[in-house]
Amino acid sequence: MAMSLKETNQYFTGTIQAGQQTLYYESGLALSSEEPEEVLTVSEEVTSALESALSALSSNIARALLTLREIVLLSSLQEGWKGKLNVDLESLLETSIPHKELILGYLLRILPEWLDKPEVREIKITAGTPEGGLNPHIVIIAKFKDSEEAVDMSEDFEYQLLSADPKVSNRILVYSLFE
Amino acid sequence: MPDFDPKGFKLVGDYLSSLTNDSGAPPRDAINRTAVGRYYYSAFLQLREVLKNGLKKYPPSLCDKDLRDFIASLEGGSPHAVIIAFLEALKEEINDVRIRQVHNSMVYLRSLRNAADYDLREAPEIEMPRGREKVNFSSQSYVRKAQRKYSFVENLLDDEDGDKLEDIIRVRKNTVIDCIKRALKTLR
């Protein structure tokens, strides 16, 4: 395989000889077996910006898919704990929160243990911005049996939510209620 | 006469919550509603004083319009909202579970206090993002919970082991100024 490249102003052009075939190359474009009729110039800056945009887009799509996966799993958990776990799926889908997939993944890991406790009456999960707040949060409303032990338990629950990785804990708000 | 120490409100809350249900005592829900409010105000006023006193010591090079507006809002504008917004901005900047606990505590205590003082229904409701939830001020659990929330604020103000809020304000001036700018957005 022979290859030649020449640098013009801000881009490369060249040919690659592979066996009988000659491929024409311009920076940022796919290889082509046909000689270009007119020279299309794409600067390295533009190519780099397009590549960055594409990379950001694909990473956003990957994150959205991960978030969707966690929401589906949370919905399945809700099915298993009908009446005790209530997830506001609409608000979770609609509200833009950084690292939402990590927060939901964390909730999925820790919630089953808490849902299993008789002192926990109900756990609601929604998303929104508190009055006068700056940013939207994942909001956990935990309803406990009305007892002295339940107050201690609610503190343990809150600590577990607020002491995780800051990407997770910074965007969680917990309200403990007693009934 | 010395200035009033807002820790006194916390002591009133403790005193009220220790009252037993003897005949002649005020109704339990009235005691609990008052106690919850005292814990909130004690925490809020202590935070406000530490912020005000710390920020007033900033060098003139940092005293821009935002800082002056922030101090003015602490002294009379919208001090409740601006303190909570400041804590929210601070928890994003400094990775410290105590700050997250204090932010969560102040959001919770403020909702509880608003319901305690203004919602006279038998089952008052606290406001939260996307809805309201009923609370029962006849239950002692809400007073215990308010005590715990207060203790997180006290811990950040008086901590012997870690940085106190006062130290954070003194040492991390640029971070604090950034947080002030973000907190002011809630008012504008």
Interface residues (C-beta under 8 A of the other chain):
Chain A: D88 S91 T126 A127 G128 T129 P130 E131 G132 G133 L134 N135 P136 H137 V139 I141 F144 D146 S147 E148 A150 V151 S154 E155 E158 Y159 L162 S163 P166 S169 N170 L173 V174 Y175 S176 L177 F178 E179
Chain B: S78 H80 A81 I84 A85 E88 A89 K91 E92 N95 V97 R100 Q101 N104 V107 Y108 R110 S111 I126 E127 M128 P129 R130 G131 E133 K134 V135 N136 S139 Q140 S141 Y142 R144 K145 R148 R182 A183 K185 T186
